Amino acid sequence: NHLGYGVQLAEAKNMELAVPNGFTWAKHDLNLRKGMNFISNADNLLSDLRKHNTEHVLLKLVVWSEKGVPDAPRSPDEIKNFADNAGEVAGHIRSRYGDLYKTISYEIWNEPNLNYEWEGNPNPAEFVNLIRATAAAIREADPQAVIVSGAPSPGGDFDDLKFLEGMYQNGFAGLVDAVGSHPYGGPFPPDHPTGIDAQGNGYPYFRKPEAQRAIMERYGDTATQIWATEFSWLAGLPECNFGEHTPWQVTIQQQADYLVEAYDYAHRNWPWMGPMFVVYDFAISGRYDRCHPAAGYSLLRPDPNSPDVITPAAAALFAMEKHPGW
């Protein structure tokens, strides 16, 4: 199975624009915090997604505290609780929704190389422990599920390539069906070969999965795909201060061109790439200020002069030729 066309969602209702235009994959978070009614939350989400004819779903399994910040499962007891909850929800989803979706998949955690996501101390060995236990629990509950490792951040506190290497050094090979990647494009067009600009500054770049793939091949993990579980280009808000993201900003038209070129590049050059999920509707979710990076990457945005929320990038992606392999 080669490319899939997906969106990273804030709200299920916005699939009504995506699915008719060939974006049939939806990615959404699911909080597995102890005491949460995550089964009911999963039911609400998957029912809403099917109302809009979503065909494939990727659930990012996380734990957010009551304060809304990541609470990484690091101790043996925390890992067991997370894995048990993942297995419980996977079994429930397969039994209730298995006939309604072509693919049900799970991404274990998010950007574990960030201090923010891993309680200030990113650790590849600890992350592999979480993956090993959680993948086993999901597979026992749902042998058909597709399991994806949480993608490292391309701008992480712990270098993303070194983090992935550390995962393989701690027995990661063969634990998942796909390695998660976040190939944000930085300020570069998608065919730019490195993350270094003319002045020697380092930024994210879309072709980072090629470097990740080289690590996978070095450890013999050639049967495992890479999934781009989150990516886009920051665009069109020159008045905003996006912090460290600010130098990455491109124009609205460049965002449109680069995203179309990115899918085409992956189709032509990456036979090992699975679904690619573009940041979609966070700017219209009401959760983020317009100058928050999540809004700056989004395809759908509010327009003060129009009810239309479709950006040039969204229009271009909806219209482009697609080559789905799922």
Secondary structure, 3 states (H helix, E strand, C coil): CCCEEEEECCCHHHHHHHHHHCCCEEEEEEECCCCCCHHHHHHHHHHHHHHCCCCEEEEEEECECCCCCECCCCCHHHHHHHHHHHHHHHHHHHHHHCCCCCEEEEEECCCCCCCCCCCCCCCHHHHHHHHHHHHHHHHHHCCCCEEEECCCCCCCCCCHHHHHHHHHHCCCCCCCCEEEECCCCCCCCCCCCCCECCCCCECCCCCHHHHHHHHHHHCCCCCCEEEEEEECCCECCCCCCCHHHHHHCECHHHHHHHHHHHHHHHHHHCCCEEEEEEECCHHHCCCCCCCCHHHHCCCECCECCECCCECHHHHHHHHCCCCCCC
